[in-house]
Amino acid sequence: MPTHSIMPGHHRGHEGPGPVARGTHLPAEGHASRLSWAVPATGGFVLGLYAVFLSSQNGYSTLGSWLMGIVVALVSAGAGYVLIRERKKMVTEVRAIAYGSLFGVSMGFLYSLSGDSVLRSIEIGLLLGLGMGLASYYVFYWHEH
C-alpha cells in the first residue's frame, strides 16, 4: 500500500503529494512559533536589565531605575514581537528599515541613559540603526533571492 494512504491502521509518515495521513496536524495559518515570542522576550529582558543598570549609575532612584527597566523591557519586547509576527507581510526594504529603526531607537535610548547629550544619543542611534538596517537588508535580500 502506498505511504500516502489514509486507511485506518496505517500510520506511516506523509512523504509527498496526496492526502495527509490521519492524525496529522497541519500548522494553522499565521500560527506563532516559540521564537516569535521567545526572541523579543529575551531581548526585552536584557535591554530592561541594562536600562536598570545604566539608570541606577546615573542618578535615578532604585524605584525609578526598576520602573525605567520594566517600561523599556515591555515596550521593546512588544515592538519586537509585532515586528517578528508581521515580518512576512512586509517587503524586504520595509522590513530592513523596521529592524534598523527598532535597534537604533533602543541603542540611542540606552546611550541617553548614560548621561551624555541628547544630540550625541541621536547620532549614536542613527548610526547604529543605519548599520542594522543595511545588515538586515543584505541578509533578507540574499535569503529571498
Secondary structure, DSSP 8 states (H G I E B T S, - for coil): --TT---TT------SSS---TT-----TT---THHHHHHHHHHHHHHHHHHHHHHHTT--HHHHHHHHHHHHHHHHHHHHHHHHTGGGS-HHHHHHHHHHHHHHHHHHHHHHTT--HHHHHHHHHHHHHHHHHHHHHHHHHHH-
